[in-house]
Amino acid sequence: MKYKQLLIAALLVLGSASASMAQNHKLSTNSAKAERLYEKADSYARARDFSRALQALDEAIEKDPNFADAYLRAASLHKMMGNKAKAFEYMEKGLKLLPFTKGQANNYFELAELYFDKGDYKSASEWYETYLKTGANNARQVEWARRQLKTAAFAQEAMQKPVPFNPEQLPGSLNRFGLQYFPYTTADQRYFIYTARESGRPDHDENIYVSQFKNGQWQAPVSISENINTPANEGAATISGDGKTLVFTSCNRPDTQGDCDLYISFRTGSEWSKPQNMGNTVNSKAWDSQPSLSADGRTLYFTSTRGGGVGKEDIWVTYRNDDGSWVKPVNLGKEINSTGRDMAPSIHMSGSTLYFVSDGHIGMGGLDVFKSDKSENGKWSAPQNLGYPLNTFADEGSLFITPDSEIGYYSRQVSTDAGLPGIQLYRFDVPAEWRSRVTSTYAQGRVFDADTKKPLAAQVQLYDLEADSLVQQVASDRVSGEYTVVLTQGKQYALYVSAPKYLMNSRSFDYTSSKAHSPVALDVHLDPIKSGAAMVLSNLFFDTGKYHLEKKSKTELDKLISFMQQNPQVRIEISGHTDDVGSDKANQVLSERRAKSVVDYLASNGISKDRIRYKGYGETKPVKPNTSEENRQLNRRIEMRVL
């Protein structure tokens, strides 16, 4: 806990001073032998021989089992030596032997802290209350005690209403190190990325490992890349949804600017690029770590101790520009950050929910896991504590929730066979209370040249049609042609795949219904720009039997304008097609008017009429037999053809 860290230095002073203070008040014993042993312990303590001092105090207690001062003196020495269990044992016995007195205020406070460290909220509260009754004038201690009372009350209530949470340890193939933490998966959950150390020894540094889900199980992890893992420290990594962008933390590299910096690497085929320091726009002279990337790798949340924040460790966010540069990070503000520690952000792939750990918001004590939802207007909700039994009086670690909000991964401390602390990875079914505000799935496939059938490097953009806004932008792999975009429930999307010298490809995804919310496998073939090449404009919308373009058609129309501007030599025909419902004449007229509506929009936005023409084909050129509503929907279309 934050306040206890402030007491560490003071303990050294208190440890040596308490005995000399004994000269100024009557000791709580009538045994001359016990008193002499106490004074002997004082001499040993001043000489820094704490073992013999403790031995003398134990002998004094044998002489007088009700010698409260000896217990309290021993508690102070045990606390100074880092033995909390013994400090608690002696402090508890000593204070229970004494009547209430204002002079014991600091000891009341210390015992309350020790009870809290054991997770005994009821006893901790009683001793915090006892401390406050002394009227202590240490403002910081008083403030902390009052806060701890609120924390204890919250914790006791949370324990009465546990969240259904049944974690299971991940297999030994993943938990093969002494310590492993910061779990992430790709959007398709085929790859599991995490940080690991052989042990907590200083010579065992962090590295980043990856495991593939194959044949129904996670495979043995391997080093993510020789380009990334070095003799320096690499850890706290995050990966984009498509598995092609990696941001991680490294310390003590030659180009490190601060205590620790953020580095970025990109994957092409199976090879990761040489990591680049993200530069002084993103990194500071302070500690920058614990990154979390958005699904498309263009938004980055991270933890930093830089100035200008709310607390010591705060969560910040930066955005990637189209040219690959990053903007100056912005503090998430008091909605997320507290005056305490706010750390380990994990943004859900929908972008709608942030998970993080904090000891500054009221919780169970120490670092607890919280979630906050982002509204449509970009504001974060008040952080919600994820409750017991995930959160306890101990510090909790980072949390990752899969795009569909079904599975969660996290790490927690365990005791090893050797009695040393370890950290293991766990999975769990996500309780309803912890799920992201909206769930996500993904579209995944490969991009090819339609003529050569070779993989193609292309830009893949996902637009929210209702808002006419770009929500994701990724690139297909130039070696494999692979791409992945994340689709969020409740949205209607337009997907655009484009590359220089090729016709763009337009697709439509309607996820306004939860029934349609499932992964999509979609290979895309781009046609080189040449006479006769054609594409369906999949995101143009009309009311039934009408020819006026709906508002949500604007995204597609503007994309078409951009294509014409980027290829000024191209001339096109916009053609309208219908299904077989209605008369031939009516369908002919409707198809022609719809095509004309598109041409009129292009012309009114600067595209020369000499470059565009329109034609209606009615129901004469179906792409599928008009035998089902699904087929009829495909036949009702607007096409663009290069002249």
N, C-alpha and C positions, 0 to 999 in steps of 0.2 A: 504494500500500500504506500501511497505517495508520502504520507506524513511520517511513516516509520523510517523512511529513508533519511529524513531530515534529522532523526534522532541518533543515527549511528555514531556520528562524531561526538555527540554529547555524552554517549555512554562511557567513552574512555575517561571523560572528566568525572562523570558521576561515580564510576567504579572506584576511583582513587580518593574521591572526596568524601564518600559516604562514611568511611571509617573515622576520618578526622572530625566529621560532624558529630560522631558518637561522643566525642569528648564534651560536647555542649548540651547533651541531654542524658537523662538517666536511662541506662540500658534496662531492657525488660527482663531482667533475671535477678534472682537473689543468690545465685551460685557464684561464689568468688572464682572457682575453677573455670566455670564457663566464661566468665568475664575476662579472665586472663587469656584463655584460648582465643577469644574474640580479638583482644588487643594483639595477640601474636599473629592472627590472620591479617590484621591491619598492617603489620610490619611486612609480612610476605607480599601483600598486595602492592605496597609502595615500592617494593623491590621488583615488581612485575613477575613474581613467582606465584602465579595464580593457582597452580595445582596444589602447592603446599598450603596456600591460603584457604582453599576449599576444604582441604583435609582438616585443617584446624577448626574451621567452622562446623564441620560435621561432628568433630569431637566435642565441640561446645554444645551442640544440640543433643548429643548423647548424655552430657552432664545435666542438661535442662531441656527436655523436649518441648517446653513452652517458651523457649527463648526466641521471641518473634524477630528481634533485630538480627540474630544470626541467620535466620531463614531469609530475611530480606537482603542481607549483605550477600549471601550465597547466590540468591536469585540474580542480583546485579552482576556478579562475576560470571555466572553461567550465560547470561544474556550477552555480555561483552564478548565472551568466547564463542558465541554463535550456537550455543546449545539451548534451543528454545524449549525443548521438552523439560529439561531440568530447571530452567528459569521459571517456567510455569509451575512446576511442582513445588518449588520452594516459595515462590511469591504467593501462591494460593494458601499454603500452610501458614506463612507468616502473617498475612493480613487477617486471616480468620481468627488469629489469636489476640488481635488488638481491637479495642473499641474504635468507633468512628472518630476521626480527628482530621482537621483541616491540614495538618502537617503531612499527612500521608497522600495528598492529592496526586502527586506524580506516580506513586505506586498504584493507586487506584486506576489511574489511566493506563499504566503499563499492563496491569492484570486484565483490564478490559480488552486491550489490544491482543494479548496472548489468547484469551478466550475466543476472540474473533478469528484469530489465525487457525483455530481448531474447528471453526464452523459452529461453535456453540453460541448461537445468536442470543438466546435467552439470558445466559449468564453474562455475556458481554454487555448486553443492554443494562443489566442490573448494576454492573460496575461502572459503566459510563454515567449512569444516573448518580451513583455514589460520588463519582468524581465531580460532577456538576454541582452537587450539593455543597461541596467545599467552598464554592464561590471563587474558584481559581481565577487568577487574573492573567493567565497566559492565553491571549486572545486566539492565537492560532490553534492551540490545543482545544480550547473550548469550542471553536468552530468545527474542528474535526470530530470531536465527540458528538456534537449535535448531528452532524452529517451521518456518522456511524449509527446513531440511533435510528435515523430514517432508513438507512441501508438494512439494518437488522430487522426492522418492521416489514420492509418490502420482502426480504428474504424469507421470513417466517410465513408470510402470507403466500408467497410463491410455492413454498414447500407443501402447503396445504392443498395446492391446486397444480400438481405436476403435469407437465406436457407429456403426451405419449411419445416416448423417445427411447428406442431400443437399438443402440448402435452395436455393430459387430465389427470386430477387428478384421482389417483386410488381410489377405493371405500372406504367408511368409515370403512369397516371391516378391512382394512389394515391401513388406516390413523386414527387410534383410539387414538394415543398418541399426546403429545404436539410436540415432535420432533421425526422424523424417517428418516433414511438415510442409506447409504451403501447397496443398494439393490443387490442381487444376485439370480440367479435361478440355478437349476440343469440342466443338458443337455437336459432332456426331458421336461423341464419347468413345472414339476408337483409340485415343491416345491420352495417357495419364502422365502429367508432368508434376514433379515435386522436387523439393530440396532435401538433401540428406547429408549426414556426417557419420563417420564411423563411431565417434564418441564425442564427449564434451571436452576431450583433451585439447589444449591449444594447438598442437601440431596436426590435429584432424580438422581440416577446413571444410567449408561447405562446397558442394557441387550440385549440378542439376541433372536429374535423371528422367528418362522417359520409358514408359511401358506401353506395349500395344495389346489391345483386347483382341484375342484371336482364339478360335475354337472354343469359345465360351468361357475363357478365363484370361486373366492378366498374365502376360509373359514376364520373364525375368527382366528387371530394369537394366538399361544400359546408359552410359554417359551420353548426354544429348548430342555432343559434338566435341571433337578435339579443338575446334575453333573457339569454343565457348569455355569449357572447363580447363583451367590452367592451374599452376601452383598457387596462384592467388585465390582469394575467396569469392566464389560465385554462388548466389542463392536468391531466395525470395523471388522466384520467377513467375511470370504470367504469360499466357499465350492467347493469341486472337482465336476467334471461333473457327477460322479456316486452318489454323495450325501453321500459319506462314510468317507470323510476326511474334517475336519473343522479346520481352523486356525483362531485365533482371538486375539485381544489385551486385556490385563488386566493390571491394575495398582494397586499398593499397596497390592498385595498378599504377604504372608510371604516369598515366594521363588522368588519374583521379583528382578532382578539384576540391572535394571536401572530405569529411570523415568516410563516407561511402557515397557512391554515385550510381545513377541509373544508366544502363547500357541497352542498346537495341541491336537486334540481328534479324535478318530475313532469310527465309528458306526458299530455295529454288530446286525443284526436284527433291532429292534427299539431302542436299547440302545446305548448311547454314553459313551465311556470310560472316566475315570477320566482324565482331561486335564493335560498334561505335559508341563512344561516350555521347550522351544526349546533349552535351554542351551546357554552357552557362545560362542559356535561356531557361532550361528545365532544372538543371542541378544547381546547388548552392554550395557555399563553403561549409555548410552544416551537414547533418546526416540526412540523406535522401534514400528511401528504401521502400520495400513492401508494395510493389506496383500491382495494378489491376487494369487490364486492357478491356475495352469494349469489344463487342463481337467482331466489328470490322477493323479493329486495331487503330482507330483514329481518335479515340478518347482514352486518356490515361489518368487514373486516380493513383495516388501514392501517399506515403507518410513522410513527413519532414519535420525537423526541429528548427528550421529557418525562422528568422524573425518575421514579425508582421502577422503572426497567427493569433489564436485565441488561448491555447494552452502550450504545454511544452512540446508534445508531439501532436501535430494536426494532420488532417487529411486535405490534400490539395488536388486540383484537376487541371489538365492541360489538353489542348486539342491540336490535331495534326492538320496542317495546311495542305492544299493540293500539290504543292511543290515538295512535300516531304518535311518541311520545317515544322517546328512546334511553337505554339504561342506561349507567352509568359503564364506560368501557373497561377491559378486563382484559389484562394482559400475557400473551402465550402461553407465557412461562416458558422455562426452560433447555432444554426439549426442542427448541424451535425457535430461540430467541434465544441468541446467543453474546456473548462480551465484545467482539467486533468489530462490524461493521455488518451488520445483517439487514434487508433492504429489499424493496420491490417485490413484495408478496404478490399471488398470483393464485389464488383459490380455484376449483377445478373446479366446474362446475355440479351435479355429483352431491353436492358438499359433502364428499367423501371424501378429497380430495387437495389439498394446498397446494403451490404452486410459489412459490419466492422466490429472491432473490439474497443471497449472504453472502460476506464475506471472513473470517469468524470460525470457520467450519468448515473442516476440511482439504480443500483442493481443488487447483486448478491455479495459484493465485495471483490476487490481485485479487478482484473480485466474480465468483463462480461461480453458476450456476443449480443449485438443489437442489429436491428434492421430499420431502414427508413425507405419509404416509397416516394418516388418522384412523380408529381402530378403532371398533367398535360401542359400546364403553364411553366413547368421547370422548377417548381418549389418542392423542397424536401419536407416530408412529414416529421413530426416529433419522433425521435428514435424509440423503438419498441424493444424492450428487453425480451430475449427469447426464452427466459424463464428457466425453471428447474425441471429436470436434472442436468440439462446441458450446462447451464451456468451454476457455479458453486462459489464457495468462499475463496477458492484458488483462482489463479490466472488462467483464462481460457485462451485458445489459439484461434487461428484463422479458420474460416468456414467457406466452402464452395457448394453452391446449389446448381444442379444441372439445368439446362434450358427449359426442360419440361417440368421443372420443379418437383420431380418425383424422387430423386436421389440426392443425398447430401454427403459431402466428405469433410472430415476435419481431423485434427490431431490432438492428442492429449498426453499428459505425462503419465508414465508408469514406472514401476520399480522393476529393475532387471534382476536376473538370477544372482548377479554379483552384488546386488544391493545398491547399484548406482542408478541415478535417474536416467530414464530413457523417454523417448517420445515416439508414439506409434500412430499409424493412420487407421481411421475407422470410416465405415459407411453407414448410412441410416436412411430409412424411409422418411421423407420430409413431412412433418405434421402440417395440417392445413394452416395453422396459425403462422407458420414460418415461410410459406410459399411466397414467391414473387407476386407483385400486384397483378401482373399478366404473365402468362406462360409463353414459351417460344418453341418453335421447331426449326427446321432448316430445309433449304433447297441446295442440292449438291449435284454436281455433274462435271462434265468436261467441255471445253470449247475447241472446235475443230475448224479448219478450212474446209468448206463444203466441197471444193474440187479435189484437193490433194489428200483430204482426210487426216492431215497432220495436226497435232496439237498446236494451239494458237494462244499467244499472250494477248489477252483482251481486258478491257475495263468492264467490270460488272457493277451496275448501279441499281439500288433498290429505292423506289420512291413510294411515299405515302400519298395515294391519289387524293384522298380527302383534303389533306393539308397542302398538297402540291409541294412536298419537301423531300429532299434527299435524306434518307435515313441510314443508308450504308453504302460503302464503296470499297470494293476489293478488286484484286487483279487475278485473273486465271494464271496458273503456272505455265511458263513458257516451255517447260520440259514435258510436263504431263497433261497440260490443259486443264487441270483440276481447279475448281472453285467451290466455295461454300458461302452462302449468305443465311442469316438468321431471320426467320419470319415470326412475327409476334401476333398472338391472338387478338382479334378485334379490329384488324386493319385490312384494307384492300390495297394491294401492292401492284406496282408496275415494275417489271424487271427489264433492264436494258443491257444488252451485251454489245459492245462496239470495239472496233479496232480500225486504225488508219487503213484506207483503201478497201474497206469492206462495208457492205450494208449493215446497219444496226439490226439487231434482233429484238423484238418486243414480245414480252410474255406478261400474263396477268395472273395474279394470285388473290383470291378472295378468302380471307380468313376472318371475316366478320361473324362467321358461324363456327362454333367449336367443333361441329361435326367434320369440318374440313381440315381440322388442325392435326396434320400428320406430315412426316418428312416427305420430300419430293425429290425424285431422281430425275434430273433434266440435263441431257446433253444438248449442246447448242452448236449448230453448224452455221458459220457465217459465210455468206456468198460474196466473192470479190465483186467490186463495182464494175459492171459491164452491161452492155445492152441485153435486155431480157431478164435480168436479175430482178427478183420480186420478193416482197415480204408482206406479211399480214400486220396491219396496225392494230395490235391486240387490245389497246387501251383507249379506244374511241367508243363513246357511249351515247345512245339515243333512246328516247322513250319509244315504246312499242308503236310502230306505224308512223313515227315522227322522224323529221330530218334535222331538227335543231340539236346541236351538240350540247351534251350536258357539261356542267362546270368541271367535273372531274376528268374531262377529256383534255384539259389544258396542258397537263404534263406531257402527254404524247405529242400534242400539236407543237409545243415548244421544242421537244426533242427533234421533231421532223424539221423545224426551222433551222436548228443548229446543224443538222446534217447537211441541209442545202447550203448553208453559209460556209461550211468547212469544205464542201465539194462544189465550187461555183461552176464547174463545167457540166455538171449533171443536170439532165432534163428528165422529168418523171411524168407518169400518168397515175392519177388517183382513180381507182375503180371501185364502184359499189356493187355488192352482191347481196341477195336475199335468199330465204328458203322458199318452199313452194306453197306456203300458206297465203291464200288470197289469189286474186286474178293475176294473169301474166302481165297485163297492162299496168295494174297498180304497183306491182313489184318492180317493173321497169322504171316507172316514174320515181318511186321511193329510192331505189338504188342510185339513180342519177342525181336526185336532189341531195342525198347524203354525201355523195362524192363532191358535189359542188360546194357544200358547206365547208368541207375541208379545204378545198382550193381557195375559197373566199377568205378563210382565216389566214392562209399562207400569204395571199396577195396583200391583205390588209396589214401584214406585219413585215413587209419589205421584200418578199420573194417575187421576182419579176414574173408576170403572167406568161412571158415567152418561154419560161422554163417549166411550166406546169399546165397540165390539161386534165380533164375529168371525163369519165364515161360510166354509164350505168349498164350493168349486164343482167339485172334482174335475177331470175332463178336459173339462168342458162348455164352457169359454170359452177355447179356444186362441187365441193371437195369430198363430200361424203353423201351416200344415199339419204334422202329425206325420210328415213324410217324411224327415227327416234328424236326426242327433244334435244338430246345431246348432239346428235348429228346436225340438226337444224340450227343449233346455236353456232356450230362451226361454219355453216354455210352463210350465216348472216355476218358479213365481214366487210371491212374496207382494206384494200390492198394498195401498195405502192409498187410501181414497176419502172425500172430504168429504161428510157427510150433510146 
